[in-house]
Amino acid sequence: MALATRYSDDEPGSPWTWVLYLDAAASDPQRDGLEAIFTGRFGGDALSHFPWAWKDSELVAVRPVEIDVDHTRRRQRLRIRDRISVRIRDRYAGEETVTCVIPGHGRAGEELVADELVVEDGPLAFSYRGVCGYGTTFDYSG
């Protein structure tokens, strides 16, 4: 699964706009389970860690897609054809940390720099280069 999200602290309540991408190769029950986890319908940790689940949000779409991902450390990449492209350049060399509500930020991980972050999916359309990110493992319980 993958997410494309947008929010602004300048908007009252900082609502989230988001699209949930689920692996097209997954079975219907697997996709239904992942959707329930990431929308917060199953409760559990999602309601503590996923701001789009516990804050005002607009789920634009849930899309079954082909997801191409490479988890090579400090060279990670994600591609969802015609919608998303993310490439990590390297570890962030500065001393600052990304300190926001990124899911997993409380877990051991590392600050990274995105060489490319492009989203083109309806109301979610943006492009960044050289911005910070955070890489970590994920574990759901609930």
Beta strands, then each sheet from edge to edge (+ up, - down):
strand 1: 2-7
strand 2: 16-23
strand 3: 57-65
strand 4: 67-70
strand 5: 77-80
strand 6: 84-91
strand 7: 109-121
strand 8: 124-128
strand 9: 131-136
sheet 1: 1+ 2- 3-
sheet 2: 4+ 5- 6+ 7- 8+
sheet 3: 4+ 5- 6+ 7- 9+
end
